[in-house]
Each structure stands twice: as C-alpha cells, then as structure tokens.
Amino acid sequence: MGLSESAVRRRVKNLVDGGRIRRFTIEMGDEDATRAVVLVSVDSTTDTSKVSARLTRLEGVRTVYEITGQYDIAAVMSAPNIASVNTSIDALRKIPGVTDSNTVIILRTVT
C-alpha cells in the first residue's frame, strides 16, 4: 500500500474513533460447521432490541437480524455440531420475552 505501519495505525485509529469501524472480528471457516437460522418471536410487551442484544452474546450466534413478518428476529448460528447448536437454542428459549422459535438447519450454501 505504500504506507508505513505508523500511518496505517493512525488511519485505523481515526476510523475507529470516528465510528466508521465499530468492531474487529475474525471470520473462521464454516465448511465443517453445523449452521442454522433460528426465527424468534418476542412477546409484544418486551423490547425486541433487548432480546436481540442478549442473543448476540450467546455461544455460536454469528448474526442477529430484527425482521418483519411472523417472527421478530432471525439469528444465524454456527457450531461444531448439532448438539452445540441445540445447547444454544435451549439458552435462546430461556431469554425473557422469547415466546416461540423455529430452527432450520442449513444443509448447503449455493454461491
């Protein structure tokens, strides 16, 4: 890139401080992982964003979307095996305000 290490560090710091970069993450290969999409219904008296925030802290949850339609939230999960996915789903169902969930296992990604 033609920039010194210190110049790159300064640029990244400015992007973080300015809110352009919110977090750093590592994308691990999911080729051998069990992946699932969990659709979640939230009680009408519960703040959906609070449930979403709790979901982001569950083991295996990769992405959380607040959505419209029959369900309020879609969570994408990834784990080494079905048992681990099931453990995370059990924890999800215990979150206050969650009234229903529907899980679909991803069989294959088509690109």
JOPE-V955811 format. One record per backbone hydrogen bond with DSSP energy under -0.5 kcal/mol. NH is the residue of the N-H (numbers start at 1). CO is the residue of the C=O. E is the energy in kcal/mol with one decimal. If there is no record, write none. Layout:
NH,CO,E ; NH,CO,E
This chain:
8,4,-2.1 ; 9,5,-2.6 ; 10,6,-2.3 ; 11,7,-2.3 ; 12,8,-2.7 ; 13,9,-2.6 ; 14,10,-2.5 ; 15,11,-2.2 ; 16,12,-2.4 ; 17,13,-3.1 ; 18,14,-2.1 ; 19,16,-1.5 ; 20,15,-1.7 ; 21,15,-1.6 ; 22,20,-0.5 ; 28,26,-0.7 ; 33,30,-1.3 ; 34,79,-3.4 ; 35,33,-0.6 ; 35,106,-0.5 ; 36,77,-2.0 ; 37,104,-2.7 ; 38,75,-3.1 ; 39,37,-0.6 ; 39,102,-3.2 ; 40,73,-3.0 ; 41,100,-2.9 ; 43,97,-3.2 ; 46,43,-2.0 ; 48,46,-0.7 ; 50,47,-1.0 ; 51,47,-1.4 ; 52,48,-2.7 ; 53,49,-2.2 ; 54,50,-1.9 ; 55,51,-2.3 ; 56,52,-1.8 ; 57,53,-0.5 ; 57,54,-1.1 ; 58,55,-1.8 ; 61,58,-1.6 ; 62,60,-0.5 ; 62,76,-3.3 ; 63,76,-1.4 ; 65,74,-3.0 ; 67,65,-0.6 ; 67,72,-2.4 ; 72,40,-2.3 ; 73,40,-2.0 ; 74,65,-2.7 ; 75,38,-2.8 ; 76,63,-2.9 ; 77,36,-3.2 ; 77,75,-0.5 ; 78,60,-2.3 ; 79,34,-2.3 ; 85,81,-1.8 ; 86,82,-2.9 ; 87,83,-2.1 ; 88,84,-1.9 ; 89,85,-2.3 ; 90,86,-2.5 ; 91,87,-1.9 ; 92,88,-2.4 ; 93,89,-2.3 ; 94,90,-0.7 ; 94,91,-0.7 ; 95,92,-1.6 ; 98,95,-2.0 ; 99,41,-2.4 ; 99,97,-0.5 ; 100,41,-1.1 ; 102,39,-2.3 ; 104,37,-2.6 ; 106,35,-2.8 ; 107,105,-0.6 ; 110,108,-0.5 ; 111,109,-0.6
